[in-house]
Amino acid sequence: MNAVAAMPQFRVWIVTCENWQPQSPTDVPRRAVALEPAEEAIMSAEEAEAYRVGFNQLALDDEDDRWAIAVPVRARYEGDLTPGEVVGG
C-alpha cells in the first residue's frame, strides 16, 4: 500500500442540527442530518479542516442553520479501467 492511500481521507458534508447552537467554528455536533456534500472531491485532513472551519465561520457570522462536518471516507474505484483495457465502441 502506498503512503498516499494510507493517509486518512475526508469528505465535507453540509448538515443541519436541531436544538444545537455552536459557539465556535470548530464545534462538532453530536447528531446531525446530512443535506449535501460541500464538494465532490475527497480531501486530506488539512484540506477538510480548513474548508469546514471556513464554512462554519461564515455560518456563525450569517446565523445560518447549516453546518459543515468532515467525514472520514475510503475511496473505491469500482468499474475503473485496468492497464491494457480497450475503451470505447
N, CA, C and O of each residue as an XYZ file, in Angstrom:
356
protein
N       0.858     -1.181      0.000
C       0.000      0.000      0.000
C       0.893      1.229      0.000
O       1.838      1.308      0.785
N       0.604      2.195     -0.876
C       1.460      3.372     -0.922
C       1.069      4.370      0.164
O      -0.002      4.258      0.760
N       1.942      5.346      0.419
C       1.748      6.299      1.517
C       0.514      7.155      1.314
O      -0.166      7.487      2.286
N       0.205      7.523      0.074
C      -0.966      8.362     -0.188
C      -2.245      7.612      0.165
O      -3.147      8.187      0.775
N      -2.336      6.359     -0.202
C      -3.536      5.566      0.089
C      -3.714      5.362      1.588
O      -4.842      5.200      2.054
N      -2.622      5.368      2.354
C      -2.705      5.143      3.795
C      -3.127      6.402      4.561
O      -3.535      6.305      5.719
N      -3.036      7.564      3.942
C      -3.414      8.813      4.605
C      -4.933      8.898      4.729
O      -5.649      8.542      3.793
N      -5.429      9.361      5.867
C      -6.886      9.489      6.012
C      -7.447     10.464      4.984
O      -6.824     11.478      4.669
N      -8.623     10.147      4.468
C      -9.293     10.992      3.505
C     -10.665     11.362      4.059
O     -11.270     10.597      4.810
N     -11.141     12.528      3.685
C     -12.386     13.040      4.224
C     -13.248     13.635      3.123
O     -12.763     14.054      2.072
N     -14.532     13.657      3.400
C     -15.480     14.366      2.558
C     -16.213     15.315      3.486
O     -16.659     14.916      4.562
N     -16.338     16.560      3.078
C     -17.036     17.545      3.890
C     -18.502     17.559      3.477
O     -18.833     17.668      2.296
N     -19.368     17.448      4.474
C     -20.817     17.451      4.252
C     -21.437     18.654      4.934
O     -21.000     19.078      6.004
N     -22.468     19.198      4.292
C     -23.276     20.250      4.897
C     -24.424     19.544      5.617
O     -25.096     18.681      5.053
N     -24.628     19.927      6.854
C     -25.630     19.269      7.695
C     -26.501     20.324      8.367
O     -26.202     21.518      8.335
N     -27.571     19.859      8.968
C     -28.397     20.695      9.821
C     -28.539     19.989     11.162
O     -28.527     18.760     11.232
N     -28.672     20.771     12.217
C     -28.731     20.212     13.566
C     -29.873     20.864     14.325
O     -29.976     22.089     14.384
N     -30.729     20.035     14.902
C     -31.825     20.564     15.711
C     -31.347     20.830     17.130
O     -30.567     20.061     17.692
N     -31.824     21.926     17.696
C     -31.566     22.253     19.100
C     -30.076     22.244     19.447
O     -29.677     21.731     20.493
N     -29.274     22.806     18.577
C     -27.835     22.877     18.823
C     -27.343     24.247     18.402
O     -27.615     24.683     17.284
N     -26.635     24.922     19.261
C     -26.113     26.252     18.988
C     -24.594     26.239     19.123
O     -24.073     26.290     20.237
N     -23.881     26.172     18.008
C     -22.414     26.177     18.088
C     -21.900     27.530     18.583
O     -22.511     28.573     18.347
N     -20.785     27.483     19.258
C     -20.145     28.699     19.777
C     -18.874     29.049     19.011
O     -18.410     30.189     19.041
N     -18.318     28.053     18.326
C     -17.043     28.214     17.635
C     -17.102     27.463     16.305
O     -17.804     26.457     16.204
N     -16.383     27.928     15.288
C     -16.403     27.225     14.003
C     -15.794     25.827     14.047
O     -15.919     25.062     13.090
N     -15.137     25.492     15.154
C     -14.560     24.156     15.278
C     -15.481     23.193     16.027
O     -15.153     22.016     16.172
N     -16.632     23.679     16.506
C     -17.581     22.813     17.212
C     -18.112     21.729     16.281
O     -18.307     21.957     15.088
N     -18.342     20.544     16.848
C     -18.870     19.414     16.086
C     -20.145     18.930     16.776
O     -20.126     18.620     17.967
N     -21.252     18.864     16.033
C     -22.498     18.417     16.660
C     -22.460     16.931     17.000
O     -21.780     16.152     16.331
N     -23.190     16.544     18.035
C     -23.299     15.120     18.384
C     -24.157     14.385     17.376
O     -23.912     13.217     17.074
N     -25.167     15.073     16.853
C     -26.102     14.460     15.919
C     -26.470     15.496     14.865
O     -26.704     16.661     15.187
N     -26.522     15.067     13.603
C     -26.842     15.981     12.514
C     -27.531     15.216     11.393
O     -27.440     13.991     11.310
N     -28.216     15.952     10.540
C     -28.861     15.372      9.371
C     -28.121     15.873      8.131
O     -28.018     17.079      7.906
N     -27.612     14.944      7.335
C     -26.854     15.304      6.130
C     -27.766     15.940      5.096
O     -28.850     15.428      4.818
N     -27.326     17.062      4.522
C     -28.067     17.736      3.464
C     -27.443     17.472      2.092
O     -28.125     17.046      1.159
N     -26.146     17.730      1.984
C     -25.458     17.559      0.702
C     -23.952     17.610      0.922
O     -23.479     18.180      1.905
N     -23.198     17.006     -0.006
C     -21.742     17.162      0.094
C     -21.378     18.617     -0.195
O     -21.965     19.244     -1.076
N     -20.426     19.142      0.536
C     -19.967     20.511      0.303
C     -19.211     20.592     -1.019
O     -19.326     21.576     -1.749
N     -18.448     19.565     -1.317
C     -17.675     19.435     -2.552
C     -17.703     17.977     -2.955
O     -17.873     17.103     -2.104
N     -17.541     17.704     -4.209
C     -17.493     16.320     -4.673
C     -16.158     15.657     -4.347
O     -16.077     14.436     -4.212
N     -15.127     16.463     -4.223
C     -13.776     15.930     -4.039
C     -13.560     15.342     -2.655
O     -14.167     15.773     -1.675
N     -12.690     14.357     -2.599
C     -12.185     13.816     -1.335
C     -11.008     14.689     -0.936
O     -10.216     15.090     -1.789
N     -10.886     14.986      0.355
C      -9.858     15.912      0.828
C      -8.952     15.260      1.860
O      -9.312     14.273      2.503
N      -7.771     15.840      1.996
C      -6.881     15.443      3.090
C      -7.469     15.990      4.387
O      -8.401     16.793      4.363
N      -6.929     15.557      5.503
C      -7.399     16.049      6.796
C      -7.233     17.567      6.896
O      -8.112     18.263      7.403
N      -6.113     18.063      6.417
C      -5.847     19.501      6.488
C      -6.807     20.290      5.602
O      -7.317     21.333      6.012
N      -7.055     19.797      4.394
C      -7.979     20.474      3.474
C      -9.397     20.472      4.033
O     -10.087     21.490      3.989
N      -9.827     19.335      4.556
C     -11.173     19.221      5.104
C     -11.350     20.140      6.306
O     -12.391     20.781      6.447
N     -10.354     20.207      7.164
C     -10.446     21.062      8.349
C     -10.514     22.534      7.960
O     -11.308     23.287      8.523
N      -9.691     22.946      7.007
C      -9.713     24.342      6.561
C     -11.066     24.696      5.942
O     -11.615     25.764      6.211
N     -11.597     23.807      5.121
C     -12.900     24.039      4.486
C     -13.985     24.111      5.550
O     -14.801     25.033      5.554
N     -13.990     23.141      6.445
C     -15.007     23.048      7.495
C     -15.015     24.298      8.376
O     -16.072     24.882      8.616
N     -13.865     24.701      8.848
C     -13.772     25.856      9.737
C     -14.164     27.143      8.992
O     -14.850     27.998      9.554
N     -13.738     27.278      7.752
C     -14.104     28.460      6.966
C     -15.606     28.547      6.734
O     -16.209     29.605      6.914
N     -16.202     27.433      6.335
C     -17.653     27.399      6.113
C     -18.390     27.717      7.412
O     -19.329     28.513      7.426
N     -17.959     27.090      8.494
C     -18.647     27.266      9.765
C     -18.510     28.684     10.318
O     -19.423     29.183     10.977
N     -17.392     29.325     10.059
C     -17.240     30.722     10.496
C     -18.244     31.601      9.760
O     -18.869     32.472     10.366
N     -18.401     31.380      8.458
C     -19.405     32.135      7.698
C     -20.809     31.830      8.201
O     -21.643     32.731      8.296
N     -21.080     30.563      8.525
C     -22.394     30.176      9.040
C     -22.674     30.884     10.373
O     -23.789     31.349     10.606
N     -21.679     30.961     11.229
C     -21.849     31.675     12.502
C     -22.111     33.162     12.266
O     -22.998     33.749     12.885
N     -21.333     33.764     11.366
C     -21.476     35.193     11.071
C     -22.852     35.512     10.491
O     -23.432     36.554     10.796
N     -23.376     34.607      9.649
C     -24.660     34.822      8.979
C     -25.847     34.237      9.741
O     -26.989     34.341      9.294
N     -25.574     33.622     10.889
C     -26.609     32.933     11.664
C     -27.363     31.923     10.801
O     -28.585     31.800     10.881
N     -26.609     31.212      9.984
C     -27.132     30.169      9.102
C     -27.322     28.898      9.922
O     -26.507     28.607     10.798
N     -28.374     28.142      9.656
C     -28.601     26.918     10.426
C     -27.914     25.701      9.818
O     -28.070     24.586     10.314
N     -27.160     25.911      8.755
C     -26.384     24.816      8.164
C     -24.991     24.814      8.787
O     -24.501     25.841      9.255
N     -24.367     23.643      8.781
C     -23.057     23.469      9.403
C     -22.261     22.498      8.555
O     -22.854     21.691      7.839
N     -20.954     22.548      8.610
C     -20.100     21.635      7.855
C     -19.399     20.681      8.809
O     -18.906     21.080      9.864
N     -19.367     19.424      8.419
C     -18.629     18.417      9.176
C     -17.741     17.643      8.208
O     -18.047     17.547      7.020
N     -16.658     17.099      8.708
C     -15.764     16.269      7.901
C     -15.991     14.818      8.279
O     -15.970     14.458      9.456
N     -16.208     13.993      7.275
C     -16.494     12.577      7.488
C     -15.364     11.754      6.875
O     -15.058     11.923      5.694
N     -14.736     10.866      7.650
C     -13.697     10.017      7.065
C     -14.305      9.064      6.036
O     -15.347      8.455      6.280
N     -13.651      8.946      4.899
C     -14.131      8.073      3.829
C     -12.979      7.251      3.269
O     -11.805      7.544      3.497
N     -13.357      6.209      2.526
C     -12.376      5.384      1.822
C     -12.838      5.316      0.376
O     -13.959      4.890      0.098
N     -11.983      5.732     -0.542
C     -12.335      5.741     -1.967
C     -12.241      4.328     -2.535
O     -11.289      3.596     -2.262
N     -13.245      3.960     -3.328
C     -13.243      2.683     -4.050
C     -13.501      3.000     -5.509
O     -14.451      3.710     -5.840
N     -12.679      2.490     -6.354
C     -12.788      2.787     -7.777
C     -13.415      1.620     -8.520
O     -12.803      1.063     -9.431
N     -14.619      1.251     -8.143
C     -15.317      0.173     -8.824
C     -15.587      0.576    -10.267
O     -16.045      1.686    -10.541
N     -15.300     -0.330    -11.174
C     -15.508     -0.044    -12.592
C     -14.368      0.714    -13.239
O     -14.454      1.055    -14.419
N     -13.296      0.990    -12.499
C     -12.153      1.711    -13.054
C     -11.469      0.856    -14.111
O     -11.620     -0.365    -14.119
N     -10.732      1.481    -14.985
C     -10.010      0.768    -16.041
C      -8.819      0.004    -15.472
O      -8.315      0.319    -14.394
N      -8.392     -0.983    -16.203
C      -7.166     -1.702    -15.883
C      -6.201     -1.492    -17.035
O      -6.640     -1.283    -18.166
N      -4.885     -1.542    -16.781
C      -3.925     -1.342    -17.854
C      -4.173     -2.331    -18.997
O      -4.349     -3.528    -18.772
N      -4.184     -1.812    -20.214
C      -4.370     -2.627    -21.415
C      -5.827     -2.791    -21.820
O      -6.107     -3.337    -22.888
N      -6.751     -2.336    -21.000
C      -8.187     -2.477    -21.317
C      -8.549     -1.549    -22.480
O      -8.142     -0.388    -22.509
N      -9.312     -2.069    -23.428
C      -9.771     -1.285    -24.569
C     -11.003     -0.482    -24.153
O     -11.931     -1.027    -23.555
N     -11.009      0.815    -24.471
C     -12.103      1.700    -24.099
C     -12.810      2.188    -25.349
O     -12.165      2.527    -26.341
N     -14.139      2.225    -25.303
C     -14.909      2.794    -26.404
C     -15.684      1.718    -27.148
O     -15.676      0.537    -26.802
N     -16.349      2.194    -28.182
C     -17.070      1.245    -29.043
C     -18.439      1.063    -28.614
O     -19.183      0.298    -29.228
